[in-house]
């Protein structure tokens, strides 16, 4: 069954049933195989290639059967749901059920870190950037850890990470934030503060953020509102969030001041 048609139909059913999946942060995955084509095959999705249809790709047109499959999926989710779903790529850059080549893996890693990457098929052009809705990718590497083929690709990926860090980019890809907003509350050895929970209730009712006590969870959010002072949530934890590309705001207030600040948002 043509995957883009299946995705559109499935999202339509979920939308009509008003499934809790949508409120719970639905994301999709896609096998980003190249099928032996260039990394820019199908870029722009159906808006750029309107003549492509299920089971019919006219001569001179392109379809979703390539690394840029996410451009087609994001267009479908926007059309059906009204917004782009987060997308995770599987076996990114593999020809299809095969291992990714080292050069291709390197290019994809650099794209994920939002670098400007030259197009290997056209020295005067650049590969199109990956949109922020793509929050990560997995690759099928050759061999086993410790083997030469595996290590060759792994080393290329590590160098891409180091290059991004040296340029001041987040060490996790920009846009890898499937959660829109997270409220980070302090926790204590004796348990959770009822006072903090009560204070944020009006804000939660209004904005419906994810609420929790974990910095690791907060890393998944594009915006993090921190409730508590430095003794309760250390500044170094906030630096970790900022390094990951999160927008971080701390509110260090007590009593009616905190309630008033949150009520105004």
Helices and strands as residue ranges (DSSP letters): H 3-16, H 20-23, E 27-31, H 45-48, H 69-81, E 86-90, H 102-112, E 118-119, E 122-126, E 134-137, H 148-166, E 179-185, E 187-188, E 191-192, H 194-207, E 210-212, H 215-218, E 221-227, H 235-243, E 247-251, H 255-263
